[in-house]
Amino acid sequence: MKTHNNNLKTCFINSCWQNNEIAGIIKLIVIEEIEFKLNYHVILMGAIVIIGVISIIFWKAFKERMRYTMH
């Protein structure tokens, strides 16, 4: 894919090639930019919940296994 820039902030023209022939041209026009911020506290809490759930599942699985193997 080749990219040609007419105006860096507002327009991108992309061309699509197949078998050395042009298959299509797409013009992308940026009308608004949105700043994306990650909330690391939410990610950290989600990771803690996921790790907690996995830990509980493994704990219950091994606890049940130990009950049947002890004599």
Kinemage of the C-alpha trace (Angstrom):
@kinemage 1
@onewidth
@group {chain A} dominant
@subgroup {mainchain}
@vectorlist {calphas} color= white
{ca met a 1} P 0.000 0.000 0.000
{ca lys a 2} L 1.381 3.389 -0.931
{ca thr a 3} L 0.489 6.549 0.948
{ca his a 4} L 0.595 10.008 -0.552
{ca asn a 5} L 0.111 13.020 1.668
{ca asn a 6} L -1.519 16.162 0.330
{ca asn a 7} L -1.968 17.827 3.708
{ca leu a 8} L -0.483 15.988 6.692
{ca lys a 9} L -3.252 16.798 9.174
{ca thr a 10} L -6.368 16.634 7.031
{ca cys a 11} L -6.035 14.218 4.123
{ca phe a 12} L -4.480 10.846 3.325
{ca ile a 13} L -4.737 9.216 -0.104
{ca asn a 14} L -4.070 5.470 -0.187
{ca ser a 15} L -3.824 3.359 -3.296
{ca cys a 16} L -4.366 -0.391 -3.437
{ca trp a 17} L -2.440 -2.445 -6.008
{ca gln a 18} L -2.978 -6.004 -7.274
{ca asn a 19} L -0.803 -7.713 -9.898
{ca asn a 20} L 0.939 -4.403 -10.640
{ca glu a 21} L -2.399 -2.761 -11.492
{ca ile a 22} L -4.228 -0.228 -9.399
{ca ala a 23} L -7.290 -1.787 -7.779
{ca gly a 24} L -8.614 1.255 -6.002
{ca ile a 25} L -7.933 4.595 -4.392
{ca ile a 26} L -9.175 5.651 -0.971
{ca lys a 27} L -9.112 9.213 0.308
{ca leu a 28} L -9.291 9.555 4.086
{ca ile a 29} L -10.237 12.969 5.403
{ca val a 30} L -9.627 13.655 9.101
{ca ile a 31} L -12.394 15.867 10.438
{ca glu a 32} L -11.658 15.654 14.156
{ca glu a 33} L -8.885 14.339 16.362
{ca ile a 34} L -9.695 12.729 19.703
{ca glu a 35} L -7.048 12.232 22.352
{ca phe a 36} L -7.203 8.733 23.810
{ca lys a 37} L -6.074 8.343 27.406
{ca leu a 38} L -5.816 5.056 29.257
{ca asn a 39} L -6.972 5.002 32.838
{ca tyr a 40} L -4.314 2.808 34.420
{ca his a 41} L -6.266 2.441 37.674
{ca val a 42} L -9.118 0.749 35.795
{ca ile a 43} L -6.669 -1.541 33.982
{ca leu a 44} L -4.964 -2.429 37.280
{ca met a 45} L -8.272 -3.229 38.991
{ca gly a 46} L -9.348 -5.358 36.024
{ca ala a 47} L -6.067 -7.265 36.112
{ca ile a 48} L -6.472 -7.877 39.854
{ca val a 49} L -10.003 -9.199 39.326
{ca ile a 50} L -8.897 -11.505 36.481
{ca ile a 51} L -5.941 -12.851 38.482
{ca gly a 52} L -8.217 -13.310 41.508
{ca val a 53} L -10.800 -15.293 39.544
{ca ile a 54} L -8.123 -17.523 37.999
{ca ser a 55} L -6.568 -18.070 41.443
{ca ile a 56} L -9.934 -19.061 42.959
{ca ile a 57} L -10.610 -21.503 40.115
{ca phe a 58} L -7.192 -23.164 40.537
{ca trp a 59} L -7.553 -23.216 44.335
{ca lys a 60} L -10.914 -24.966 44.137
{ca ala a 61} L -9.659 -27.413 41.503
{ca phe a 62} L -6.586 -28.434 43.519
{ca lys a 63} L -8.497 -28.454 46.806
{ca glu a 64} L -10.993 -30.977 45.394
{ca arg a 65} L -8.142 -33.011 43.926
{ca met a 66} L -6.279 -33.137 47.262
{ca arg a 67} L -9.425 -34.344 49.080
{ca tyr a 68} L -9.643 -37.470 46.918
{ca thr a 69} L -5.918 -38.297 46.931
{ca met a 70} L -5.249 -38.080 50.691
{ca his a 71} L -5.512 -41.377 52.638
